[in-house]
Amino acid sequence: MDSAEEKTILLVEDDPNDKLLTVRALKKNGVKGRVVVASDGVEALDYLFAEGSYAGRDTTAMPRIILLDLRLPKLDGLEVLGRLRSDERTRPIPVVVFISSNEDRDLIENSGLRASGYVRKPVGFEQFVEAVRQLDL
């Protein structure tokens, strides 16, 4: 099981600066694999379920982890997480949610949805690199 797709990380983030920061932090931590970036919840689900512009993608090859911002346009992170957890194809994929506050974390936990972990969005690059290092990818 060494396909490139199995080493894919799906990053779901709408903020261009946070996208760049995340990709740089992954590289700085030596994380191998391709990073697929979805700019909103709809695009993320299209990628995962091979719909829209991703129609025809092999859905048997799922990302090894999903990094999901909670605050997204079109379809927010909570709705995306709900869809992921309700489908047997995506249920086993670890999902780490980027949160801005403890209230965000409480919101997810109170929803009954299971996130694999949380990373608080820090301001500085070095703090973010450390947060990504702790993901142990």
C-alpha positions in Angstrom: 0.0 0.0 0.0 2.5 2.6 -1.2 0.4 4.6 -3.6 0.8 8.4 -3.6 -2.9 8.8 -2.8 -2.5 6.8 0.4 0.1 9.3 1.5 -2.2 12.3 0.7 -3.1 14.8 3.4 -6.3 16.7 2.7 -6.1 20.3 4.0 -9.5 22.0 4.2 -8.8 25.7 4.7 -10.2 28.9 3.1 -7.6 31.4 4.4 -4.7 31.7 1.9 -2.2 32.6 4.6 -3.2 29.7 6.8 -3.0 27.4 3.8 0.6 28.5 3.1 1.5 28.3 6.8 0.2 24.8 7.1 1.9 23.5 4.0 5.2 25.1 5.1 4.8 23.7 8.6 4.2 20.2 7.2 7.3 20.5 5.0 9.4 21.9 7.9 8.5 18.8 10.0 9.5 16.5 7.2 6.0 15.2 6.5 6.0 13.3 3.3 3.2 13.0 0.8 1.0 15.1 -1.3 -1.1 17.9 0.2 -4.5 18.4 -1.5 -6.0 21.7 -0.6 -9.8 22.3 -0.5 -10.9 25.9 0.0 -14.3 25.1 1.4 -16.4 22.3 2.8 -18.2 21.6 -0.5 -14.8 21.2 -2.3 -13.6 18.9 0.4 -16.6 16.6 0.1 -16.4 16.7 -3.7 -12.8 15.5 -3.4 -13.6 12.7 -0.9 -16.7 11.4 -2.7 -15.4 12.0 -6.3 -18.1 14.5 -7.2 -18.0 17.8 -9.0 -14.6 18.7 -10.4 -13.2 15.5 -8.8 -15.7 13.2 -10.5 -13.8 10.0 -11.5 -11.3 10.1 -8.7 -10.6 6.7 -7.2 -12.5 6.7 -3.9 -10.9 3.6 -2.7 -7.7 5.7 -2.2 -8.5 8.0 0.7 -6.2 10.5 2.4 -4.3 9.3 5.5 -5.5 12.3 7.4 -7.7 15.4 7.0 -6.8 18.7 8.5 -10.1 20.6 8.8 -10.7 24.2 9.6 -13.9 24.7 11.6 -14.9 28.0 10.0 -15.4 27.5 6.3 -17.5 29.1 3.6 -20.4 27.2 1.9 -20.3 24.3 4.3 -18.7 24.7 7.7 -16.3 22.3 9.3 -18.9 20.9 11.7 -21.1 19.9 8.8 -18.1 18.4 6.9 -17.1 16.4 10.0 -20.7 15.1 10.4 -20.7 13.9 6.8 -17.3 12.2 7.2 -18.4 10.4 10.3 -21.7 9.3 8.8 -20.2 7.6 5.8 -18.4 4.2 6.2 -15.8 5.2 3.5 -14.6 8.2 5.4 -15.4 7.3 9.0 -11.9 5.7 9.7 -9.9 8.7 8.4 -8.4 10.7 11.2 -9.7 14.2 11.2 -7.8 17.0 13.1 -9.8 20.1 13.4 -8.3 23.6 13.5 -10.0 25.6 16.2 -9.7 29.3 17.2 -11.0 28.9 20.8 -12.2 26.5 23.5 -15.7 27.4 22.5 -15.0 25.8 19.0 -13.8 22.6 20.7 -16.9 22.5 22.9 -19.1 23.0 19.9 -17.6 19.9 18.2 -17.7 17.8 21.4 -21.3 18.8 22.2 -22.3 17.8 18.6 -21.4 14.2 19.4 -19.1 14.1 16.4 -15.6 12.6 16.9 -12.6 14.5 15.9 -9.3 12.7 16.2 -7.7 15.8 17.6 -7.6 19.6 17.7 -5.0 22.2 16.9 -5.6 25.7 18.1 -4.7 28.1 15.4 -1.7 30.0 16.7 -0.5 33.3 15.4 3.2 32.8 14.8 4.9 30.4 12.4 7.1 28.7 14.9 4.1 28.0 17.2 2.3 26.5 14.2 5.2 24.4 13.2 5.2 23.0 16.8 1.5 22.3 16.6 2.0 20.4 13.4 4.9 18.5 14.9 2.6 17.3 17.7 0.3 15.8 15.1 3.0 13.1 14.7 2.5 12.7 10.9 
